Amino acid sequence: MANATSTDTGRVAVNVDLSVGLLERIDRLAESTGVTRVALIRQAVEDLLEDAEDIAVSEARLADAEDPLVPWEQA
């Protein structure tokens, strides 16, 4: 598990290991968009978690034989 340090802002600082190449890509994007490295990483983690949660719900619904399927036109 990553090392985490509490702050007074209600956030927790987490230490993670990133490859130099990945960090360079993040920094290039940060520079070109004017968004901080921290904000980009936080958004990426949030987006990944939302996607994973959506997938988990979808898989659970597909596995539930009693859960009615919604026609594509209604989705």
N, CA, C and O atoms as CSV, one atom per row, in Angstrom:
chain,resi,resn,atom,element,x,y,z
A,1,MET,N,N,0.846,-1.183,0.000
A,1,MET,CA,C,0.000,0.000,0.000
A,1,MET,C,C,0.884,1.237,0.000
A,1,MET,O,O,1.947,1.249,0.621
A,2,ALA,N,N,0.442,2.279,-0.700
A,2,ALA,CA,C,1.215,3.507,-0.797
A,2,ALA,C,C,1.244,4.227,0.542
A,2,ALA,O,O,0.326,4.099,1.353
A,3,ASN,N,N,2.294,4.972,0.756
A,3,ASN,CA,C,2.424,5.789,1.958
A,3,ASN,C,C,1.473,6.968,1.847
A,3,ASN,O,O,1.433,7.619,0.803
A,4,ALA,N,N,0.702,7.267,2.897
A,4,ALA,CA,C,-0.247,8.376,2.873
A,4,ALA,C,C,-0.001,9.284,4.062
A,4,ALA,O,O,0.257,8.808,5.168
A,5,THR,N,N,-0.079,10.588,3.843
A,5,THR,CA,C,0.127,11.576,4.886
A,5,THR,C,C,-1.055,12.524,4.899
A,5,THR,O,O,-1.378,13.117,3.870
A,6,SER,N,N,-1.717,12.682,6.058
A,6,SER,CA,C,-2.860,13.580,6.165
A,6,SER,C,C,-2.410,15.034,6.124
A,6,SER,O,O,-1.305,15.380,6.541
A,7,THR,N,N,-3.306,15.876,5.604
A,7,THR,CA,C,-3.061,17.315,5.590
A,7,THR,C,C,-4.225,18.004,6.275
A,7,THR,O,O,-5.238,17.370,6.568
A,8,ASP,N,N,-4.088,19.300,6.533
A,8,ASP,CA,C,-5.163,20.065,7.176
A,8,ASP,C,C,-6.294,20.402,6.214
A,8,ASP,O,O,-7.303,20.965,6.639
A,9,THR,N,N,-6.159,20.081,4.955
A,9,THR,CA,C,-7.169,20.419,3.953
A,9,THR,C,C,-8.223,19.342,3.766
A,9,THR,O,O,-9.128,19.498,2.946
A,10,GLY,N,N,-8.121,18.250,4.516
A,10,GLY,CA,C,-9.044,17.142,4.326
A,10,GLY,C,C,-8.605,16.222,3.207
A,10,GLY,O,O,-9.321,15.285,2.852
A,11,ARG,N,N,-7.466,16.473,2.664
A,11,ARG,CA,C,-6.898,15.625,1.622
A,11,ARG,C,C,-5.768,14.808,2.216
A,11,ARG,O,O,-5.276,15.107,3.304
A,12,VAL,N,N,-5.365,13.789,1.502
A,12,VAL,CA,C,-4.269,12.930,1.937
A,12,VAL,C,C,-3.230,12.898,0.829
A,12,VAL,O,O,-3.561,12.665,-0.333
A,13,ALA,N,N,-1.987,13.129,1.183
A,13,ALA,CA,C,-0.901,13.041,0.213
A,13,ALA,C,C,-0.484,11.584,0.109
A,13,ALA,O,O,-0.290,10.914,1.123
A,14,VAL,N,N,-0.347,11.093,-1.121
A,14,VAL,CA,C,0.012,9.704,-1.362
A,14,VAL,C,C,1.270,9.673,-2.216
A,14,VAL,O,O,1.352,10.360,-3.234
A,15,ASN,N,N,2.239,8.886,-1.807
A,15,ASN,CA,C,3.456,8.723,-2.590
A,15,ASN,C,C,3.289,7.536,-3.530
A,15,ASN,O,O,2.945,6.435,-3.100
A,16,VAL,N,N,3.535,7.771,-4.813
A,16,VAL,CA,C,3.467,6.697,-5.800
A,16,VAL,C,C,4.719,6.729,-6.659
A,16,VAL,O,O,5.349,7.775,-6.815
A,17,ASP,N,N,5.072,5.594,-7.208
A,17,ASP,CA,C,6.214,5.501,-8.110
A,17,ASP,C,C,5.712,5.551,-9.543
A,17,ASP,O,O,4.886,4.735,-9.951
A,18,LEU,N,N,6.215,6.509,-10.299
A,18,LEU,CA,C,5.869,6.633,-11.714
A,18,LEU,C,C,7.151,6.529,-12.519
A,18,LEU,O,O,8.217,6.940,-12.059
A,19,SER,N,N,7.048,5.989,-13.701
A,19,SER,CA,C,8.220,5.947,-14.563
A,19,SER,C,C,8.561,7.375,-14.998
A,19,SER,O,O,7.702,8.257,-15.011
A,20,VAL,N,N,9.804,7.578,-15.347
A,20,VAL,CA,C,10.240,8.888,-15.814
A,20,VAL,C,C,9.450,9.278,-17.058
A,20,VAL,O,O,9.045,10.431,-17.207
A,21,GLY,N,N,9.234,8.319,-17.946
A,21,GLY,CA,C,8.487,8.595,-19.164
A,21,GLY,C,C,7.064,9.047,-18.884
A,21,GLY,O,O,6.575,9.986,-19.513
A,22,LEU,N,N,6.395,8.389,-17.948
A,22,LEU,CA,C,5.028,8.762,-17.611
A,22,LEU,C,C,5.001,10.154,-16.993
A,22,LEU,O,O,4.135,10.962,-17.330
A,23,LEU,N,N,5.925,10.440,-16.105
A,23,LEU,CA,C,5.977,11.751,-15.472
A,23,LEU,C,C,6.262,12.842,-16.503
A,23,LEU,O,O,5.709,13.937,-16.413
A,24,GLU,N,N,7.107,12.555,-17.468
A,24,GLU,CA,C,7.368,13.529,-18.527
A,24,GLU,C,C,6.109,13.806,-19.340
A,24,GLU,O,O,5.836,14.952,-19.698
A,25,ARG,N,N,5.344,12.762,-19.630
A,25,ARG,CA,C,4.090,12.935,-20.368
A,25,ARG,C,C,3.105,13.789,-19.572
A,25,ARG,O,O,2.448,14.672,-20.124
A,26,ILE,N,N,3.011,13.518,-18.279
A,26,ILE,CA,C,2.125,14.301,-17.409
A,26,ILE,C,C,2.568,15.754,-17.398
A,26,ILE,O,O,1.741,16.657,-17.523
A,27,ASP,N,N,3.859,15.982,-17.252
A,27,ASP,CA,C,4.374,17.348,-17.202
A,27,ASP,C,C,4.154,18.095,-18.517
A,27,ASP,O,O,3.850,19.288,-18.506
A,28,ARG,N,N,4.306,17.404,-19.650
A,28,ARG,CA,C,4.050,18.055,-20.951
A,28,ARG,C,C,2.590,18.466,-21.056
A,28,ARG,O,O,2.273,19.570,-21.501
A,29,LEU,N,N,1.700,17.562,-20.639
A,29,LEU,CA,C,0.277,17.880,-20.689
A,29,LEU,C,C,-0.051,19.022,-19.721
A,29,LEU,O,O,-0.826,19.918,-20.053
A,30,ALA,N,N,0.532,18.984,-18.547
A,30,ALA,CA,C,0.306,20.050,-17.564
A,30,ALA,C,C,0.740,21.396,-18.126
A,30,ALA,O,O,0.032,22.394,-17.997
A,31,GLU,N,N,1.890,21.410,-18.740
A,31,GLU,CA,C,2.400,22.667,-19.303
A,31,GLU,C,C,1.524,23.164,-20.449
A,31,GLU,O,O,1.239,24.358,-20.537
A,32,SER,N,N,1.101,22.268,-21.315
A,32,SER,CA,C,0.325,22.693,-22.482
A,32,SER,C,C,-1.103,23.092,-22.127
A,32,SER,O,O,-1.728,23.860,-22.859
A,33,THR,N,N,-1.628,22.581,-21.013
A,33,THR,CA,C,-3.010,22.892,-20.631
A,33,THR,C,C,-3.110,23.917,-19.509
A,33,THR,O,O,-4.188,24.450,-19.247
A,34,GLY,N,N,-1.992,24.192,-18.846
A,34,GLY,CA,C,-2.029,25.127,-17.723
A,34,GLY,C,C,-2.612,24.525,-16.462
A,34,GLY,O,O,-2.988,25.248,-15.539
A,35,VAL,N,N,-2.688,23.213,-16.419
A,35,VAL,CA,C,-3.207,22.499,-15.253
A,35,VAL,C,C,-2.013,21.931,-14.494
A,35,VAL,O,O,-1.028,21.520,-15.108
A,36,THR,N,N,-2.089,21.903,-13.183
A,36,THR,CA,C,-0.963,21.397,-12.411
A,36,THR,C,C,-0.828,19.890,-12.556
A,36,THR,O,O,-1.786,19.189,-12.882
A,37,ARG,N,N,0.371,19.415,-12.308
A,37,ARG,CA,C,0.652,17.969,-12.320
A,37,ARG,C,C,-0.285,17.259,-11.347
A,37,ARG,O,O,-0.854,16.220,-11.680
A,38,VAL,N,N,-0.446,17.811,-10.157
A,38,VAL,CA,C,-1.292,17.196,-9.131
A,38,VAL,C,C,-2.740,17.103,-9.607
A,38,VAL,O,O,-3.393,16.075,-9.430
A,39,ALA,N,N,-3.235,18.183,-10.212
A,39,ALA,CA,C,-4.619,18.185,-10.680
A,39,ALA,C,C,-4.826,17.148,-11.779
A,39,ALA,O,O,-5.856,16.474,-11.804
A,40,LEU,N,N,-3.863,17.013,-12.684
A,40,LEU,CA,C,-3.975,16.005,-13.742
A,40,LEU,C,C,-4.004,14.599,-13.175
A,40,LEU,O,O,-4.827,13.779,-13.581
A,41,ILE,N,N,-3.115,14.318,-12.244
A,41,ILE,CA,C,-3.059,12.976,-11.648
A,41,ILE,C,C,-4.338,12.692,-10.873
A,41,ILE,O,O,-4.895,11.599,-10.975
A,42,ARG,N,N,-4.810,13.672,-10.095
A,42,ARG,CA,C,-6.045,13.487,-9.321
A,42,ARG,C,C,-7.213,13.192,-10.259
A,42,ARG,O,O,-8.003,12.283,-10.002
A,43,GLN,N,N,-7.326,13.965,-11.358
A,43,GLN,CA,C,-8.427,13.758,-12.303
A,43,GLN,C,C,-8.339,12.383,-12.961
A,43,GLN,O,O,-9.356,11.716,-13.154
A,44,ALA,N,N,-7.121,11.962,-13.303
A,44,ALA,CA,C,-6.945,10.644,-13.923
A,44,ALA,C,C,-7.400,9.539,-12.975
A,44,ALA,O,O,-8.059,8.588,-13.395
A,45,VAL,N,N,-7.049,9.663,-11.706
A,45,VAL,CA,C,-7.455,8.642,-10.723
A,45,VAL,C,C,-8.972,8.653,-10.557
A,45,VAL,O,O,-9.600,7.595,-10.536
A,46,GLU,N,N,-9.563,9.840,-10.437
A,46,GLU,CA,C,-11.016,9.932,-10.297
A,46,GLU,C,C,-11.733,9.332,-11.506
A,46,GLU,O,O,-12.704,8.591,-11.351
A,47,ASP,N,N,-11.254,9.652,-12.707
A,47,ASP,CA,C,-11.871,9.111,-13.924
A,47,ASP,C,C,-11.761,7.591,-13.975
A,47,ASP,O,O,-12.722,6.906,-14.327
A,48,LEU,N,N,-10.599,7.069,-13.624
A,48,LEU,CA,C,-10.396,5.620,-13.624
A,48,LEU,C,C,-11.333,4.939,-12.628
A,48,LEU,O,O,-11.925,3.907,-12.942
A,49,LEU,N,N,-11.468,5.507,-11.437
A,49,LEU,CA,C,-12.358,4.921,-10.431
A,49,LEU,C,C,-13.815,4.950,-10.894
A,49,LEU,O,O,-14.540,3.969,-10.725
A,50,GLU,N,N,-14.243,6.069,-11.476
A,50,GLU,CA,C,-15.621,6.152,-11.971
A,50,GLU,C,C,-15.872,5.102,-13.043
A,50,GLU,O,O,-16.908,4.438,-13.032
A,51,ASP,N,N,-14.935,4.949,-13.962
A,51,ASP,CA,C,-15.082,3.938,-15.012
A,51,ASP,C,C,-15.147,2.534,-14.419
A,51,ASP,O,O,-15.988,1.727,-14.816
A,52,ALA,N,N,-14.260,2.243,-13.467
A,52,ALA,CA,C,-14.231,0.914,-12.845
A,52,ALA,C,C,-15.531,0.645,-12.092
A,52,ALA,O,O,-16.053,-0.469,-12.134
A,53,GLU,N,N,-16.056,1.662,-11.403
A,53,GLU,CA,C,-17.325,1.486,-10.683
A,53,GLU,C,C,-18.476,1.250,-11.657
A,53,GLU,O,O,-19.336,0.406,-11.408
A,54,ASP,N,N,-18.496,1.992,-12.765
A,54,ASP,CA,C,-19.537,1.793,-13.773
A,54,ASP,C,C,-19.473,0.383,-14.361
A,54,ASP,O,O,-20.502,-0.263,-14.560
A,55,ILE,N,N,-18.279,-0.075,-14.631
A,55,ILE,CA,C,-18.098,-1.432,-15.166
A,55,ILE,C,C,-18.585,-2.474,-14.164
A,55,ILE,O,O,-19.253,-3.436,-14.541
A,56,ALA,N,N,-18.252,-2.285,-12.888
A,56,ALA,CA,C,-18.673,-3.237,-11.856
A,56,ALA,C,C,-20.197,-3.304,-11.759
A,56,ALA,O,O,-20.763,-4.389,-11.620
A,57,VAL,N,N,-20.861,-2.155,-11.831
A,57,VAL,CA,C,-22.328,-2.131,-11.783
A,57,VAL,C,C,-22.902,-2.829,-13.013
A,57,VAL,O,O,-23.841,-3.618,-12.907
A,58,SER,N,N,-22.334,-2.536,-14.173
A,58,SER,CA,C,-22.816,-3.161,-15.409
A,58,SER,C,C,-22.646,-4.674,-15.366
A,58,SER,O,O,-23.555,-5.414,-15.742
A,59,GLU,N,N,-21.491,-5.130,-14.911
A,59,GLU,CA,C,-21.252,-6.572,-14.833
A,59,GLU,C,C,-22.189,-7.237,-13.842
A,59,GLU,O,O,-22.660,-8.348,-14.084
A,60,ALA,N,N,-22.465,-6.570,-12.725
A,60,ALA,CA,C,-23.387,-7.135,-11.736
A,60,ALA,C,C,-24.797,-7.226,-12.312
A,60,ALA,O,O,-25.506,-8.208,-12.087
A,61,ARG,N,N,-25.197,-6.201,-13.051
A,61,ARG,CA,C,-26.533,-6.226,-13.661
A,61,ARG,C,C,-26.633,-7.318,-14.714
A,61,ARG,O,O,-27.657,-7.994,-14.809
A,62,LEU,N,N,-25.588,-7.496,-15.502
A,62,LEU,CA,C,-25.599,-8.548,-16.522
A,62,LEU,C,C,-25.631,-9.934,-15.898
A,62,LEU,O,O,-26.212,-10.861,-16.462
A,63,ALA,N,N,-25.010,-10.075,-14.740
A,63,ALA,CA,C,-24.964,-11.371,-14.069
A,63,ALA,C,C,-26.278,-11.691,-13.351
A,63,ALA,O,O,-26.526,-12.849,-13.015
A,64,ASP,N,N,-27.120,-10.683,-13.113
A,64,ASP,CA,C,-28.386,-10.870,-12.411
A,64,ASP,C,C,-29.473,-11.212,-13.424
A,64,ASP,O,O,-29.946,-10.344,-14.157
A,65,ALA,N,N,-29.858,-12.461,-13.457
A,65,ALA,CA,C,-30.853,-12.933,-14.432
A,65,ALA,C,C,-32.215,-12.267,-14.238
A,65,ALA,O,O,-33.008,-12.204,-15.178
A,66,GLU,N,N,-32.493,-11.773,-13.043
A,66,GLU,CA,C,-33.791,-11.153,-12.770
A,66,GLU,C,C,-33.802,-9.655,-13.042
A,66,GLU,O,O,-34.853,-9.021,-12.951
A,67,ASP,N,N,-32.673,-9.094,-13.367
A,67,ASP,CA,C,-32.601,-7.671,-13.670
A,67,ASP,C,C,-32.974,-7.477,-15.137
A,67,ASP,O,O,-32.269,-7.960,-16.023
A,68,PRO,N,N,-34.080,-6.772,-15.403
A,68,PRO,CA,C,-34.507,-6.637,-16.797
A,68,PRO,C,C,-33.511,-5.809,-17.608
A,68,PRO,O,O,-32.954,-4.824,-17.123
A,69,LEU,N,N,-33.304,-6.231,-18.846
A,69,LEU,CA,C,-32.419,-5.484,-19.733
A,69,LEU,C,C,-33.167,-4.286,-20.295
A,69,LEU,O,O,-34.363,-4.373,-20.571
A,70,VAL,N,N,-32.478,-3.180,-20.464
A,70,VAL,CA,C,-33.059,-1.971,-21.035
A,70,VAL,C,C,-32.734,-1.971,-22.520
A,70,VAL,O,O,-31.571,-2.109,-22.899
A,71,PRO,N,N,-33.745,-1.818,-23.364
A,71,PRO,CA,C,-33.468,-1.766,-24.811
A,71,PRO,C,C,-32.515,-0.614,-25.148
A,71,PRO,O,O,-32.552,0.441,-24.515
A,72,TRP,N,N,-31.666,-0.833,-26.149
A,72,TRP,CA,C,-30.661,0.157,-26.520
A,72,TRP,C,C,-31.294,1.525,-26.808
A,72,TRP,O,O,-30.705,2.553,-26.474
A,73,GLU,N,N,-32.458,1.553,-27.409
A,73,GLU,CA,C,-33.120,2.791,-27.751
A,73,GLU,C,C,-33.466,3.616,-26.500
A,73,GLU,O,O,-33.532,4.843,-26.564
A,74,GLN,N,N,-33.682,2.951,-25.387
A,74,GLN,CA,C,-34.021,3.645,-24.137
A,74,GLN,C,C,-32.773,4.019,-23.345
A,74,GLN,O,O,-32.846,4.837,-22.428
A,75,ALA,N,N,-31.664,3.448,-23.678
A,75,ALA,CA,C,-30.436,3.709,-22.898
A,75,ALA,C,C,-29.913,5.102,-23.096
A,75,ALA,O,O,-28.894,5.468,-22.510
